[in-house]
């Protein structure tokens, strides 16, 4: 039996012989355990180093969420990444950032949105990814001269323009709820407007809190559309001005991550549950200021009350201490490894 077949067999059976002592790779066959490489964004690793790190921890799906983690879109490089992933029994997913031509995040210097997305479709075919993950933008697109509804329609138009390329390639496009850009019902609107036959959700569990949304509501709304995911824990609590949100290691938040994973495993069976570990200090959402609501005029009260209920359960968290760049890089890896341990241990119970 070859090394790659042996590893794949072990992972498929939920064994953990190749994972570090004290961890296990089993997910009960319900979800694929994955890692978004933004989790180790500061390390400056090559794609092969990324894959080797993932293999050491028994990761089944590696999500190259940005081109920089892949090391480029050259065909030779992509074939080498595919080959190494195959040797390790790892599934590859790739992604990019904004495909909305009117978003403040969109990089016009790289060509039209259609051109950029087409390059990623071709890259996905070469590297063996089933999906291309992309985003609309960020919270900055909720306000400004162009309303969010127009950004959503502009993104849907780009997707419709490349539909034949995506379908012919046998791929799908996964839209992430990203950096506070869209609430769940808005992502659903975008997917339906583009065409759910080739567009789905890259469901992020941390970003809903940046849109004053309960992530359990996000999961309930988008579960039928899920293609892949980014998962991290979050702490949320009340402040005199509104609420504060801080991303945490897995198992250290107060949003009910255990119930979230159980529900994801039940509703998104077979899909990747990929950690995107980001540990941050508090971000304030001063919703008692009337101007705050300029970005959320369409948010139903019943949805916001669910967010409030989570905040009421929380207690204030201090920001992580400032450290040197080297110490920060080490802490980043420690956060990821601690989160992997917690998640694997919990998945064994699911």
PLY file of the C-alpha trace (Angstrom):
ply
format ascii 1.0
element vertex 350
property float x
property float y
property float z
element edge 349
property int vertex1
property int vertex2
end_header
0.00 0.00 0.00
1.43 3.41 -0.97
1.99 6.09 1.65
-0.74 8.33 0.17
-3.30 5.51 0.01
-2.37 4.42 3.53
-2.85 7.92 4.89
-6.13 8.39 3.09
-7.40 5.07 4.44
-6.48 6.03 7.99
-8.11 9.43 7.76
-11.22 8.00 6.16
-11.50 5.56 9.03
-11.06 8.39 11.52
-7.74 7.08 12.81
-5.09 9.41 14.12
-1.87 7.49 13.91
-0.26 10.26 11.86
-1.49 13.11 14.07
0.55 14.38 17.04
0.24 12.55 20.34
-2.96 13.38 22.19
-5.05 14.33 19.12
-7.36 12.32 16.93
-8.58 12.94 13.37
-11.97 11.25 13.59
-15.04 13.21 12.61
-17.44 10.31 12.69
-17.68 10.45 8.92
-20.06 13.41 9.24
-17.80 16.26 8.15
-14.36 16.61 6.61
-11.90 18.23 9.01
-10.17 21.16 7.31
-7.92 24.16 7.80
-8.10 27.57 6.15
-4.50 28.73 5.73
-5.40 32.26 6.77
-5.05 30.72 10.22
-1.26 30.71 9.72
-1.13 33.82 7.55
1.96 35.34 9.24
4.28 32.36 8.88
5.47 33.05 5.32
5.39 29.34 4.46
5.55 27.81 1.01
2.53 25.83 -0.20
4.41 22.62 0.55
5.11 23.75 4.11
1.43 24.56 4.50
0.50 21.07 3.34
3.06 19.40 5.58
1.80 21.34 8.61
-1.76 20.27 7.81
-0.71 16.66 7.32
1.03 16.63 10.70
-2.31 17.45 12.31
-4.40 15.00 10.31
-6.18 17.69 8.28
-8.28 16.31 5.43
-9.03 19.54 3.51
-6.62 22.45 3.07
-8.27 25.71 2.05
-5.90 28.06 0.19
-8.20 31.05 0.70
-5.89 33.52 -1.08
-3.49 33.18 -4.00
-0.53 34.21 -1.84
-0.79 30.97 0.14
-0.62 28.97 -3.10
2.57 30.72 -4.15
1.13 31.77 -7.52
-1.14 30.48 -10.26
1.56 29.17 -12.59
0.54 25.78 -13.97
3.75 24.05 -12.91
3.34 25.30 -9.33
-0.30 24.22 -9.18
0.54 20.75 -10.46
3.22 20.37 -7.80
0.76 21.45 -5.09
-1.78 18.96 -6.39
0.77 16.18 -6.46
1.99 16.84 -2.93
-1.56 17.06 -1.60
-2.33 13.76 -3.29
0.69 12.12 -1.65
-0.60 13.28 1.74
-4.22 12.32 1.10
-5.33 15.94 1.41
-8.14 17.60 -0.54
-7.38 21.10 -1.85
-9.71 24.09 -2.04
-8.67 27.47 -3.43
-10.02 30.99 -3.19
-9.65 34.69 -3.90
-10.99 37.94 -2.51
-13.52 40.38 -3.98
-15.31 39.75 -7.28
-17.60 42.76 -6.85
-16.42 45.50 -9.24
-18.00 48.23 -7.10
-16.66 47.00 -3.76
-14.08 49.09 -1.95
-12.07 45.86 -1.62
-12.00 45.03 -5.34
-8.52 45.14 -6.92
-8.98 46.67 -10.38
-5.28 46.34 -11.18
-5.74 42.59 -11.68
-8.31 42.96 -14.47
-12.07 42.75 -14.55
-13.89 40.63 -12.02
-14.75 38.15 -14.76
-11.10 37.92 -15.82
-9.91 37.37 -12.26
-12.54 34.75 -11.55
-11.81 32.96 -14.83
-8.14 32.67 -13.88
-9.18 31.09 -10.59
-11.54 28.68 -12.36
-8.66 27.52 -14.56
-6.40 27.25 -11.50
-9.01 25.22 -9.63
-9.16 22.70 -12.49
-5.38 22.36 -12.47
-4.92 22.05 -8.72
-7.93 19.78 -8.24
-10.20 22.09 -6.23
-13.95 21.49 -6.40
-14.68 25.14 -5.64
-13.46 28.69 -5.97
-14.16 30.72 -2.84
-14.65 34.45 -3.26
-16.19 37.41 -1.47
-18.21 40.52 -2.15
-16.21 42.83 0.12
-16.26 44.04 3.70
-18.28 46.10 6.16
-17.17 49.23 4.30
-19.59 48.23 1.52
-22.62 48.49 3.81
-22.41 52.29 3.67
-21.48 54.80 0.99
-22.87 56.15 -2.25
-23.53 52.66 -3.64
-26.06 50.70 -1.57
-25.32 47.12 -0.57
-28.20 45.91 -2.74
-26.38 47.28 -5.80
-23.14 45.57 -4.77
-25.05 42.30 -4.45
-26.57 42.65 -7.91
-23.20 43.61 -9.42
-21.62 40.51 -7.89
-24.46 38.31 -9.11
-23.99 39.74 -12.61
-20.29 38.83 -12.59
-21.19 35.30 -11.54
-23.84 34.95 -14.23
-21.29 36.14 -16.80
-18.94 33.26 -15.97
-21.59 30.61 -15.36
-20.76 28.56 -18.46
-17.07 28.47 -17.55
-17.83 27.29 -14.02
-20.31 24.65 -15.15
-18.10 23.39 -17.99
-15.24 23.02 -15.50
-17.45 20.98 -13.16
-16.90 23.47 -10.34
-18.92 25.69 -8.04
-18.30 29.16 -6.63
-18.51 29.54 -2.85
-19.46 33.03 -1.66
-18.25 33.82 1.85
-20.10 36.05 4.30
-16.94 38.12 4.73
-15.61 40.77 7.12
-19.01 42.24 7.89
-20.20 42.61 4.30
-23.45 40.60 4.32
-25.92 39.09 6.71
-27.27 35.62 5.98
-30.43 36.65 4.15
-28.30 38.92 1.93
-25.92 36.09 1.05
-28.95 33.96 0.23
-30.27 36.71 -2.05
-26.92 36.84 -3.87
-26.73 33.08 -4.35
-30.29 32.87 -5.64
-29.78 35.85 -7.96
-26.63 34.33 -9.44
-27.93 30.76 -9.66
-27.73 28.16 -6.91
-26.95 25.45 -9.46
-23.35 26.73 -9.56
-23.08 29.16 -6.62
-23.21 28.31 -2.93
-21.97 29.39 0.48
-18.59 29.41 2.15
-20.14 29.65 5.59
-18.08 31.65 8.09
-19.03 31.35 11.77
-17.06 34.35 13.03
-18.10 37.01 10.52
-21.83 37.05 11.40
-20.96 38.73 14.70
-19.42 41.56 12.64
-22.88 42.11 11.12
-24.70 42.02 14.50
-26.05 38.58 13.58
-26.36 35.37 15.58
-24.14 32.79 13.79
-26.71 30.09 14.54
-29.19 32.09 12.44
-26.57 32.34 9.69
-26.18 28.56 9.74
-29.95 27.99 9.74
-30.37 30.26 6.73
-27.41 29.14 4.62
-27.13 25.43 5.46
-28.95 24.38 2.25
-26.38 26.31 0.21
-23.17 25.32 2.02
-20.24 24.11 -0.09
-17.49 24.68 2.46
-16.85 26.63 5.65
-14.61 28.75 7.85
-15.08 28.06 11.55
-13.84 29.98 14.58
-15.16 30.77 18.01
-16.20 34.20 19.24
-16.86 36.08 22.46
-19.56 38.76 22.50
-20.72 40.93 25.40
-22.67 44.06 26.20
-21.07 47.48 26.53
-22.64 50.81 27.56
-22.65 51.81 23.86
-23.86 48.48 22.48
-21.78 45.33 22.18
-18.20 44.16 21.70
-16.97 41.17 19.72
-13.64 39.32 19.95
-12.60 36.23 18.03
-11.06 33.50 20.18
-9.50 30.09 20.12
-12.00 27.29 19.60
-13.82 26.48 22.82
-13.08 29.83 24.45
-16.02 31.87 23.16
-19.61 32.17 24.37
-21.65 31.76 21.18
-22.42 28.06 21.72
-19.79 26.62 19.38
-20.59 23.08 20.49
-24.21 23.41 19.33
-23.03 25.15 16.14
-20.78 22.23 15.19
-23.47 19.67 16.02
-25.93 21.51 13.79
-23.38 21.93 11.01
-22.56 18.22 11.09
-26.26 17.36 10.92
-27.23 19.82 8.18
-24.02 19.94 6.12
-23.01 16.28 6.18
-19.92 15.53 4.13
-18.91 19.16 3.78
-15.60 20.54 5.11
-15.55 21.97 8.60
-12.43 24.09 8.17
-10.92 26.08 11.00
-10.04 29.70 10.32
-8.42 30.65 13.59
-8.10 34.38 14.25
-7.67 35.69 17.78
-8.46 39.39 18.14
-9.15 42.07 20.69
-12.60 43.63 21.06
-14.34 45.28 18.12
-17.12 47.61 19.24
-20.56 47.82 17.68
-22.14 50.94 19.13
-25.70 50.21 18.12
-27.15 52.68 20.65
-25.94 55.44 18.30
-28.71 56.07 15.72
-26.09 56.57 12.99
-24.96 52.97 13.46
-28.20 51.78 11.88
-27.47 53.47 8.55
-25.74 50.20 7.64
-28.55 47.97 8.91
-31.85 49.55 7.85
-33.13 46.22 6.51
-32.27 44.15 9.58
-35.46 42.74 11.17
-35.83 43.33 14.91
-36.34 39.60 15.55
-32.92 38.86 14.03
-31.14 41.55 16.05
-32.73 40.31 19.27
-31.01 36.97 18.74
-27.65 38.75 18.57
-28.52 40.66 21.73
-29.33 37.43 23.53
-25.82 36.15 22.86
-24.26 39.40 24.07
-26.22 39.24 27.30
-24.53 35.93 28.13
-21.02 37.31 27.68
-18.50 38.96 29.96
-15.83 41.48 28.87
-12.57 40.12 27.48
-9.24 41.93 27.47
-7.31 42.37 24.26
-4.36 40.00 23.76
-1.13 41.58 25.02
1.10 43.32 22.49
4.14 41.21 21.66
7.03 41.22 19.20
6.54 40.02 15.63
8.37 36.78 16.41
6.30 36.15 19.52
3.15 36.97 17.58
4.02 34.41 14.92
4.60 31.77 17.60
1.33 32.64 19.32
-0.51 32.36 16.00
0.64 28.74 15.62
-0.18 28.01 19.27
-3.71 29.37 18.74
-4.18 27.13 15.70
-2.81 24.02 17.36
-4.90 24.53 20.49
-7.98 25.02 18.32
-7.24 21.86 16.32
-6.95 19.85 19.52
-10.22 21.19 20.90
-12.11 20.68 17.64
-10.92 17.14 17.05
-11.73 16.16 20.61
-15.22 17.61 20.24
-15.83 16.05 16.82
-15.31 12.63 18.35
-18.44 13.26 20.41
-20.59 14.42 17.52
0 1
1 2
2 3
3 4
4 5
5 6
6 7
7 8
8 9
9 10
10 11
11 12
12 13
13 14
14 15
15 16
16 17
17 18
18 19
19 20
20 21
21 22
22 23
23 24
24 25
25 26
26 27
27 28
28 29
29 30
30 31
31 32
32 33
33 34
34 35
35 36
36 37
37 38
38 39
39 40
40 41
41 42
42 43
43 44
44 45
45 46
46 47
47 48
48 49
49 50
50 51
51 52
52 53
53 54
54 55
55 56
56 57
57 58
58 59
59 60
60 61
61 62
62 63
63 64
64 65
65 66
66 67
67 68
68 69
69 70
70 71
71 72
72 73
73 74
74 75
75 76
76 77
77 78
78 79
79 80
80 81
81 82
82 83
83 84
84 85
85 86
86 87
87 88
88 89
89 90
90 91
91 92
92 93
93 94
94 95
95 96
96 97
97 98
98 99
99 100
100 101
101 102
102 103
103 104
104 105
105 106
106 107
107 108
108 109
109 110
110 111
111 112
112 113
113 114
114 115
115 116
116 117
117 118
118 119
119 120
120 121
121 122
122 123
123 124
124 125
125 126
126 127
127 128
128 129
129 130
130 131
131 132
132 133
133 134
134 135
135 136
136 137
137 138
138 139
139 140
140 141
141 142
142 143
143 144
144 145
145 146
146 147
147 148
148 149
149 150
150 151
151 152
152 153
153 154
154 155
155 156
156 157
157 158
158 159
159 160
160 161
161 162
162 163
163 164
164 165
165 166
166 167
167 168
168 169
169 170
170 171
171 172
172 173
173 174
174 175
175 176
176 177
177 178
178 179
179 180
180 181
181 182
182 183
183 184
184 185
185 186
186 187
187 188
188 189
189 190
190 191
191 192
192 193
193 194
194 195
195 196
196 197
197 198
198 199
199 200
200 201
201 202
202 203
203 204
204 205
205 206
206 207
207 208
208 209
209 210
210 211
211 212
212 213
213 214
214 215
215 216
216 217
217 218
218 219
219 220
220 221
221 222
222 223
223 224
224 225
225 226
226 227
227 228
228 229
229 230
230 231
231 232
232 233
233 234
234 235
235 236
236 237
237 238
238 239
239 240
240 241
241 242
242 243
243 244
244 245
245 246
246 247
247 248
248 249
249 250
250 251
251 252
252 253
253 254
254 255
255 256
256 257
257 258
258 259
259 260
260 261
261 262
262 263
263 264
264 265
265 266
266 267
267 268
268 269
269 270
270 271
271 272
272 273
273 274
274 275
275 276
276 277
277 278
278 279
279 280
280 281
281 282
282 283
283 284
284 285
285 286
286 287
287 288
288 289
289 290
290 291
291 292
292 293
293 294
294 295
295 296
296 297
297 298
298 299
299 300
300 301
301 302
302 303
303 304
304 305
305 306
306 307
307 308
308 309
309 310
310 311
311 312
312 313
313 314
314 315
315 316
316 317
317 318
318 319
319 320
320 321
321 322
322 323
323 324
324 325
325 326
326 327
327 328
328 329
329 330
330 331
331 332
332 333
333 334
334 335
335 336
336 337
337 338
338 339
339 340
340 341
341 342
342 343
343 344
344 345
345 346
346 347
347 348
348 349
